[in-house]
Amino acid sequence: MPETSLLSQINPPHRLLMGPGPINADPRVLRAMSSQLVGQYDPAMTGYMNEVMALYREVFRTRNRWTLLVDGTSRAGIEAVLVSAIRPGDKVLVPVFGRFGHLLCEIARRCRAEVHTIEAPWGEVFTPDQIEDAIRRVKPRLLLTVQGDTSTTMLQPLEHLGEICRRHGVLFYTDATASLGGNVLDTDRWGLDAVSAGLQKCLGGPSGSSPVTLSEAMVSAIGARRRVEEGIRTDAHQDGDEEMIGSNYFDLGMIMDYWGPERLNHHTEATSMLFAARECARIMVEEGMDALIARHALHGRAMLNGIRGMGLEVFGDVNHKMNNVLGVVIPAGVHGEEVRRRLLEDFHIEIGTSFGPLAGKIWRIGTMGYNARKDCVLQTLTALEAVLNRQGFATVQGAAMQAAWDTYEG
């Protein structure tokens, strides 16, 4: 008999996911995902698509008409924006302060952009003046930023960059995968032309759908490269004047045609993921975006104070850390991966390691989405202290918990 005949149903072990993402999905999102499928042009389905657009306008704090989903993980949203907006030879500027700035450079180069960077040490962010100076020097067509980079846990301030970009005629994009919902992001007020995100962090869902919002300026830039596929185009469809977008699947012009009134066929919408994305946004809007961000700030602060109460050092510029992810310096003499292994095997709690120059030097602990809760913070602190004590790292017993409790009761 083939070995596959011995396989049982999928039944994953229980885990409390307290790393930088993914996190445990909200049970309401999982229930929404289990709903039966409907046809992609069923009025119920197109109605849900319209509801998704309306809900994510509230999440992104925008009035942008073109606020929709790209099917795929958060990287699909990033790539869709970049491949649709960047023309071969365009200059782009990327302020790099962690791994995911490098990712924007990687994708932009594949779009045949002329990529220029400025770099900050990991654990720091940029001032608006630093970015404006680089814009004056480079004269890019696009500024590509990461709002929250989980590799360093830093949050880049964006609120002054839109005005800078407008003065210099630059399109302004940010990757908000790790930050949206846990930190303030105001698309319209900050002058953002495109934002992309993912479900698997502060939004409380699974990876697999990428919400995106596009300003009129960005829609115009994409429209200049518009093409409608043979077989569905009519004499009424007009092509843009510029070189067509180099990806079929990630062509935002065609995706807008699919989500728009014409419902031009582009792909079969990932129905279960659309249900998940809709429920994520519905829950967020029901809680209220200000309350949601305040919840992430509270639990992030409790984790920060608990870690410090344990005698551990926090990584990076705390004044610019994300609400929802904390970098913790691994103490000298402590085996970082052994701590993670014991947490996972003995307590069923997962925390993260890091990348590149921080590999093996910090843990990354998340408090986001469905797991931005008091019980999750207290369980993680208790387990981490027990494992560290087992490894011989001395702590003041109970100090971490008291610091967290004081945060909640203060």
Secondary structure, DSSP 8 states (H G I E B T S, - for coil): --GGGG---------EE-SSS-----HHHHHHHTS----TTSHHHHHHHHHHHHHHHHHHT---SEEEEEESSHHHHHHHHHHHH--TT-EEEEEESSHHHHHHHHHHHHTT-EEEEEE--TT----HHHHHHHHHHH--SEEEEESEETTTTEE---TTHHHHHHHHT-EEEEE-TTTBTTB---TTTTT-SEEE--SSSTT-S-SSEEEEEE-HHHHHHHHTT----TTT--TT----SS---S-STT-HHHHHHHHSTT----S---HHHHHHHHHHHHHHHHH-HHHHHHHHHHHHHHHHHHHHHTT--B-S-GGGB-SSEEEEE--TT--HHHHHHHHHHHH-EE-B---GGGTTTEEEEE--GGG-SHHHHHHHHHHHHHHHHHTT----TTHHHHHHHHHHH-
